[in-house]
Amino acid sequence: MKNPFRYFNSSPEIIRLTVMMYIRYPLSLRQVEDLLFERGIDICHETARLW
């Protein structure tokens, strides 16, 4: 089985956390970006949109 995260520069854990927050809670991608930034994870909302 091929790695589904092979084209992304971020770690799979960050991608999973971002997607989980976006799907599980009624948040916009910018709100998810702000929450991750508060946890010390710096991504732009364009990156989250690509995921």
mmCIF file as gemmi writes it, N, C-alpha and C atoms, coordinates in Angstrom:
data_model
loop_
_atom_site.group_PDB
_atom_site.id
_atom_site.type_symbol
_atom_site.label_atom_id
_atom_site.label_alt_id
_atom_site.label_comp_id
_atom_site.label_asym_id
_atom_site.label_entity_id
_atom_site.label_seq_id
_atom_site.pdbx_PDB_ins_code
_atom_site.Cartn_x
_atom_site.Cartn_y
_atom_site.Cartn_z
_atom_site.occupancy
_atom_site.B_iso_or_equiv
_atom_site.pdbx_formal_charge
_atom_site.auth_seq_id
_atom_site.auth_asym_id
_atom_site.pdbx_PDB_model_num
ATOM 1 N N . MET Axp A 1 ? 0.846 -1.185 0 1 0 ? 1 A 1
ATOM 2 C CA . MET Axp A 1 ? 0 0 0 1 0 ? 1 A 1
ATOM 3 C C . MET Axp A 1 ? 0.889 1.245 0 1 0 ? 1 A 1
ATOM 4 N N . LYS Axp A 2 ? 0.586 2.174 -0.883 1 0 ? 2 A 1
ATOM 5 C CA . LYS Axp A 2 ? 1.374 3.398 -0.992 1 0 ? 2 A 1
ATOM 6 C C . LYS Axp A 2 ? 0.99 4.382 0.111 1 0 ? 2 A 1
ATOM 7 N N . ASN Axp A 3 ? 1.949 5.211 0.475 1 0 ? 3 A 1
ATOM 8 C CA . ASN Axp A 3 ? 1.74 6.211 1.508 1 0 ? 3 A 1
ATOM 9 C C . ASN Axp A 3 ? 0.866 7.345 0.958 1 0 ? 3 A 1
ATOM 10 N N . PRO Axp A 4 ? -0.314 7.6 1.535 1 0 ? 4 A 1
ATOM 11 C CA . PRO Axp A 4 ? -1.183 8.661 1.017 1 0 ? 4 A 1
ATOM 12 C C . PRO Axp A 4 ? -0.651 10.067 1.318 1 0 ? 4 A 1
ATOM 13 N N . PHE Axp A 5 ? 0.351 10.189 2.192 1 0 ? 5 A 1
ATOM 14 C CA . PHE Axp A 5 ? 0.886 11.488 2.58 1 0 ? 5 A 1
ATOM 15 C C . PHE Axp A 5 ? 2.183 11.829 1.854 1 0 ? 5 A 1
ATOM 16 N N . ARG Axp A 6 ? 2.562 11.079 0.849 1 0 ? 6 A 1
ATOM 17 C CA . ARG Axp A 6 ? 3.874 11.232 0.219 1 0 ? 6 A 1
ATOM 18 C C . ARG Axp A 6 ? 4.061 12.569 -0.489 1 0 ? 6 A 1
ATOM 19 N N . TYR Axp A 7 ? 2.994 13.244 -0.886 1 0 ? 7 A 1
ATOM 20 C CA . TYR Axp A 7 ? 3.114 14.502 -1.612 1 0 ? 7 A 1
ATOM 21 C C . TYR Axp A 7 ? 3.076 15.732 -0.705 1 0 ? 7 A 1
ATOM 22 N N . PHE Axp A 8 ? 2.886 15.546 0.583 1 0 ? 8 A 1
ATOM 23 C CA . PHE Axp A 8 ? 2.78 16.67 1.514 1 0 ? 8 A 1
ATOM 24 C C . PHE Axp A 8 ? 4.075 16.854 2.291 1 0 ? 8 A 1
ATOM 25 N N . ASN Axp A 9 ? 4.381 18.108 2.614 1 0 ? 9 A 1
ATOM 26 C CA . ASN Axp A 9 ? 5.588 18.421 3.368 1 0 ? 9 A 1
ATOM 27 C C . ASN Axp A 9 ? 5.389 18.276 4.869 1 0 ? 9 A 1
ATOM 28 N N . SER Axp A 10 ? 4.155 18.291 5.332 1 0 ? 10 A 1
ATOM 29 C CA . SER Axp A 10 ? 3.86 18.174 6.766 1 0 ? 10 A 1
ATOM 30 C C . SER Axp A 10 ? 3.806 16.714 7.175 1 0 ? 10 A 1
ATOM 31 N N . SER Axp A 11 ? 3.94 16.489 8.465 1 0 ? 11 A 1
ATOM 32 C CA . SER Axp A 11 ? 3.91 15.12 8.965 1 0 ? 11 A 1
ATOM 33 C C . SER Axp A 11 ? 2.479 14.568 8.937 1 0 ? 11 A 1
ATOM 34 N N . PRO Axp A 12 ? 2.335 13.265 8.83 1 0 ? 12 A 1
ATOM 35 C CA . PRO Axp A 12 ? 0.993 12.661 8.815 1 0 ? 12 A 1
ATOM 36 C C . PRO Axp A 12 ? 0.181 12.973 10.067 1 0 ? 12 A 1
ATOM 37 N N . GLU Axp A 13 ? 0.842 13.125 11.208 1 0 ? 13 A 1
ATOM 38 C CA . GLU Axp A 13 ? 0.119 13.424 12.447 1 0 ? 13 A 1
ATOM 39 C C . GLU Axp A 13 ? -0.539 14.799 12.376 1 0 ? 13 A 1
ATOM 40 N N . ILE Axp A 14 ? 0.158 15.779 11.805 1 0 ? 14 A 1
ATOM 41 C CA . ILE Axp A 14 ? -0.393 17.13 11.674 1 0 ? 14 A 1
ATOM 42 C C . ILE Axp A 14 ? -1.568 17.113 10.704 1 0 ? 14 A 1
ATOM 43 N N . ILE Axp A 15 ? -1.435 16.39 9.615 1 0 ? 15 A 1
ATOM 44 C CA . ILE Axp A 15 ? -2.515 16.308 8.626 1 0 ? 15 A 1
ATOM 45 C C . ILE Axp A 15 ? -3.737 15.655 9.252 1 0 ? 15 A 1
ATOM 46 N N . ARG Axp A 16 ? -3.541 14.562 9.964 1 0 ? 16 A 1
ATOM 47 C CA . ARG Axp A 16 ? -4.679 13.882 10.615 1 0 ? 16 A 1
ATOM 48 C C . ARG Axp A 16 ? -5.36 14.777 11.633 1 0 ? 16 A 1
ATOM 49 N N . LEU Axp A 17 ? -4.569 15.497 12.436 1 0 ? 17 A 1
ATOM 50 C CA . LEU Axp A 17 ? -5.137 16.395 13.447 1 0 ? 17 A 1
ATOM 51 C C . LEU Axp A 17 ? -5.949 17.502 12.787 1 0 ? 17 A 1
ATOM 52 N N . THR Axp A 18 ? -5.433 18.087 11.732 1 0 ? 18 A 1
ATOM 53 C CA . THR Axp A 18 ? -6.133 19.163 11.031 1 0 ? 18 A 1
ATOM 54 C C . THR Axp A 18 ? -7.447 18.682 10.438 1 0 ? 18 A 1
ATOM 55 N N . VAL Axp A 19 ? -7.409 17.556 9.765 1 0 ? 19 A 1
ATOM 56 C CA . VAL Axp A 19 ? -8.618 17.015 9.147 1 0 ? 19 A 1
ATOM 57 C C . VAL Axp A 19 ? -9.638 16.619 10.211 1 0 ? 19 A 1
ATOM 58 N N . MET Axp A 20 ? -9.171 16.015 11.301 1 0 ? 20 A 1
ATOM 59 C CA . MET Axp A 20 ? -10.072 15.622 12.381 1 0 ? 20 A 1
ATOM 60 C C . MET Axp A 20 ? -10.768 16.842 12.986 1 0 ? 20 A 1
ATOM 61 N N . MET Axp A 21 ? -10.022 17.922 13.222 1 0 ? 21 A 1
ATOM 62 C CA . MET Axp A 21 ? -10.617 19.125 13.802 1 0 ? 21 A 1
ATOM 63 C C . MET Axp A 21 ? -11.638 19.75 12.85 1 0 ? 21 A 1
ATOM 64 N N . TYR Axp A 22 ? -11.318 19.754 11.567 1 0 ? 22 A 1
ATOM 65 C CA . TYR Axp A 22 ? -12.208 20.366 10.576 1 0 ? 22 A 1
ATOM 66 C C . TYR Axp A 22 ? -13.498 19.565 10.417 1 0 ? 22 A 1
ATOM 67 N N . ILE Axp A 23 ? -13.403 18.252 10.454 1 0 ? 23 A 1
ATOM 68 C CA . ILE Axp A 23 ? -14.587 17.405 10.248 1 0 ? 23 A 1
ATOM 69 C C . ILE Axp A 23 ? -15.415 17.266 11.516 1 0 ? 23 A 1
ATOM 70 N N . ARG Axp A 24 ? -14.746 17.105 12.643 1 0 ? 24 A 1
ATOM 71 C CA . ARG Axp A 24 ? -15.462 16.811 13.888 1 0 ? 24 A 1
ATOM 72 C C . ARG Axp A 24 ? -16.172 18.024 14.475 1 0 ? 24 A 1
ATOM 73 N N . TYR Axp A 25 ? -15.586 19.203 14.333 1 0 ? 25 A 1
ATOM 74 C CA . TYR Axp A 25 ? -16.146 20.416 14.925 1 0 ? 25 A 1
ATOM 75 C C . TYR Axp A 25 ? -16.553 21.387 13.816 1 0 ? 25 A 1
ATOM 76 N N . PRO Axp A 26 ? -17.57 22.208 14.062 1 0 ? 26 A 1
ATOM 77 C CA . PRO Axp A 26 ? -18.008 23.162 13.026 1 0 ? 26 A 1
ATOM 78 C C . PRO Axp A 26 ? -17.069 24.372 12.949 1 0 ? 26 A 1
ATOM 79 N N . LEU Axp A 27 ? -15.867 24.142 12.42 1 0 ? 27 A 1
ATOM 80 C CA . LEU Axp A 27 ? -14.854 25.181 12.344 1 0 ? 27 A 1
ATOM 81 C C . LEU Axp A 27 ? -14.505 25.47 10.888 1 0 ? 27 A 1
ATOM 82 N N . SER Axp A 28 ? -14.114 26.708 10.645 1 0 ? 28 A 1
ATOM 83 C CA . SER Axp A 28 ? -13.595 27.043 9.322 1 0 ? 28 A 1
ATOM 84 C C . SER Axp A 28 ? -12.114 26.662 9.289 1 0 ? 28 A 1
ATOM 85 N N . LEU Axp A 29 ? -11.549 26.648 8.108 1 0 ? 29 A 1
ATOM 86 C CA . LEU Axp A 29 ? -10.13 26.313 7.998 1 0 ? 29 A 1
ATOM 87 C C . LEU Axp A 29 ? -9.263 27.357 8.687 1 0 ? 29 A 1
ATOM 88 N N . ARG Axp A 30 ? -9.683 28.61 8.674 1 0 ? 30 A 1
ATOM 89 C CA . ARG Axp A 30 ? -8.916 29.645 9.378 1 0 ? 30 A 1
ATOM 90 C C . ARG Axp A 30 ? -8.973 29.443 10.895 1 0 ? 30 A 1
ATOM 91 N N . GLN Axp A 31 ? -10.103 28.999 11.409 1 0 ? 31 A 1
ATOM 92 C CA . GLN Axp A 31 ? -10.197 28.712 12.839 1 0 ? 31 A 1
ATOM 93 C C . GLN Axp A 31 ? -9.318 27.528 13.215 1 0 ? 31 A 1
ATOM 94 N N . VAL Axp A 32 ? -9.286 26.515 12.364 1 0 ? 32 A 1
ATOM 95 C CA . VAL Axp A 32 ? -8.4 25.369 12.6 1 0 ? 32 A 1
ATOM 96 C C . VAL Axp A 32 ? -6.954 25.834 12.582 1 0 ? 32 A 1
ATOM 97 N N . GLU Axp A 33 ? -6.61 26.706 11.637 1 0 ? 33 A 1
ATOM 98 C CA . GLU Axp A 33 ? -5.254 27.25 11.568 1 0 ? 33 A 1
ATOM 99 C C . GLU Axp A 33 ? -4.905 27.973 12.866 1 0 ? 33 A 1
ATOM 100 N N . ASP Axp A 34 ? -5.826 28.79 13.398 1 0 ? 34 A 1
ATOM 101 C CA . ASP Axp A 34 ? -5.586 29.51 14.648 1 0 ? 34 A 1
ATOM 102 C C . ASP Axp A 34 ? -5.4 28.556 15.822 1 0 ? 34 A 1
ATOM 103 N N . LEU Axp A 35 ? -6.232 27.521 15.906 1 0 ? 35 A 1
ATOM 104 C CA . LEU Axp A 35 ? -6.095 26.545 16.992 1 0 ? 35 A 1
ATOM 105 C C . LEU Axp A 35 ? -4.759 25.813 16.936 1 0 ? 35 A 1
ATOM 106 N N . LEU Axp A 36 ? -4.348 25.425 15.741 1 0 ? 36 A 1
ATOM 107 C CA . LEU Axp A 36 ? -3.059 24.752 15.603 1 0 ? 36 A 1
ATOM 108 C C . LEU Axp A 36 ? -1.908 25.691 15.936 1 0 ? 36 A 1
ATOM 109 N N . PHE Axp A 37 ? -2.033 26.968 15.56 1 0 ? 37 A 1
ATOM 110 C CA . PHE Axp A 37 ? -0.991 27.937 15.88 1 0 ? 37 A 1
ATOM 111 C C . PHE Axp A 37 ? -0.835 28.096 17.386 1 0 ? 37 A 1
ATOM 112 N N . GLU Axp A 38 ? -1.956 28.073 18.119 1 0 ? 38 A 1
ATOM 113 C CA . GLU Axp A 38 ? -1.901 28.148 19.575 1 0 ? 38 A 1
ATOM 114 C C . GLU Axp A 38 ? -1.186 26.943 20.181 1 0 ? 38 A 1
ATOM 115 N N . ARG Axp A 39 ? -1.212 25.815 19.473 1 0 ? 39 A 1
ATOM 116 C CA . ARG Axp A 39 ? -0.519 24.603 19.926 1 0 ? 39 A 1
ATOM 117 C C . ARG Axp A 39 ? 0.918 24.536 19.434 1 0 ? 39 A 1
ATOM 118 N N . GLY Axp A 40 ? 1.355 25.573 18.712 1 0 ? 40 A 1
ATOM 119 C CA . GLY Axp A 40 ? 2.726 25.616 18.243 1 0 ? 40 A 1
ATOM 120 C C . GLY Axp A 40 ? 2.945 25.026 16.867 1 0 ? 40 A 1
ATOM 121 N N . ILE Axp A 41 ? 1.862 24.803 16.126 1 0 ? 41 A 1
ATOM 122 C CA . ILE Axp A 41 ? 1.942 24.244 14.779 1 0 ? 41 A 1
ATOM 123 C C . ILE Axp A 41 ? 1.58 25.355 13.808 1 0 ? 41 A 1
ATOM 124 N N . ASP Axp A 42 ? 2.538 25.761 12.986 1 0 ? 42 A 1
ATOM 125 C CA . ASP Axp A 42 ? 2.339 26.896 12.086 1 0 ? 42 A 1
ATOM 126 C C . ASP Axp A 42 ? 2.09 26.408 10.664 1 0 ? 42 A 1
ATOM 127 N N . ILE Axp A 43 ? 0.834 26.503 10.218 1 0 ? 43 A 1
ATOM 128 C CA . ILE Axp A 43 ? 0.467 26.198 8.837 1 0 ? 43 A 1
ATOM 129 C C . ILE Axp A 43 ? -0.393 27.332 8.323 1 0 ? 43 A 1
ATOM 130 N N . CYS Axp A 44 ? -0.484 27.48 7.023 1 0 ? 44 A 1
ATOM 131 C CA . CYS Axp A 44 ? -1.384 28.482 6.459 1 0 ? 44 A 1
ATOM 132 C C . CYS Axp A 44 ? -2.697 27.794 6.079 1 0 ? 44 A 1
ATOM 133 N N . HIS Axp A 45 ? -3.756 28.557 5.981 1 0 ? 45 A 1
ATOM 134 C CA . HIS Axp A 45 ? -5.062 27.934 5.699 1 0 ? 45 A 1
ATOM 135 C C . HIS Axp A 45 ? -5.095 27.371 4.284 1 0 ? 45 A 1
ATOM 136 N N . GLU Axp A 46 ? -4.254 27.876 3.385 1 0 ? 46 A 1
ATOM 137 C CA . GLU Axp A 46 ? -4.18 27.315 2.029 1 0 ? 46 A 1
ATOM 138 C C . GLU Axp A 46 ? -3.651 25.875 2.079 1 0 ? 46 A 1
ATOM 139 N N . THR Axp A 47 ? -2.706 25.625 2.962 1 0 ? 47 A 1
ATOM 140 C CA . THR Axp A 47 ? -2.191 24.265 3.13 1 0 ? 47 A 1
ATOM 141 C C . THR Axp A 47 ? -3.275 23.352 3.662 1 0 ? 47 A 1
ATOM 142 N N . ALA Axp A 48 ? -4.033 23.816 4.651 1 0 ? 48 A 1
ATOM 143 C CA . ALA Axp A 48 ? -5.125 23.008 5.204 1 0 ? 48 A 1
ATOM 144 C C . ALA Axp A 48 ? -6.192 22.764 4.152 1 0 ? 48 A 1
ATOM 145 N N . ARG Axp A 49 ? -6.432 23.723 3.292 1 0 ? 49 A 1
ATOM 146 C CA . ARG Axp A 49 ? -7.444 23.568 2.245 1 0 ? 49 A 1
ATOM 147 C C . ARG Axp A 49 ? -7.012 22.478 1.256 1 0 ? 49 A 1
ATOM 148 N N . LEU Axp A 50 ? -5.72 22.369 0.978 1 0 ? 50 A 1
ATOM 149 C CA . LEU Axp A 50 ? -5.244 21.342 0.062 1 0 ? 50 A 1
ATOM 150 C C . LEU Axp A 50 ? -5.412 19.943 0.645 1 0 ? 50 A 1
ATOM 151 N N . TRP Axp A 51 ? -5.357 19.812 1.963 1 0 ? 51 A 1
ATOM 152 C CA . TRP Axp A 51 ? -5.508 18.508 2.59 1 0 ? 51 A 1
ATOM 153 C C . TRP Axp A 51 ? -6.918 18.023 2.425 1 0 ? 51 A 1
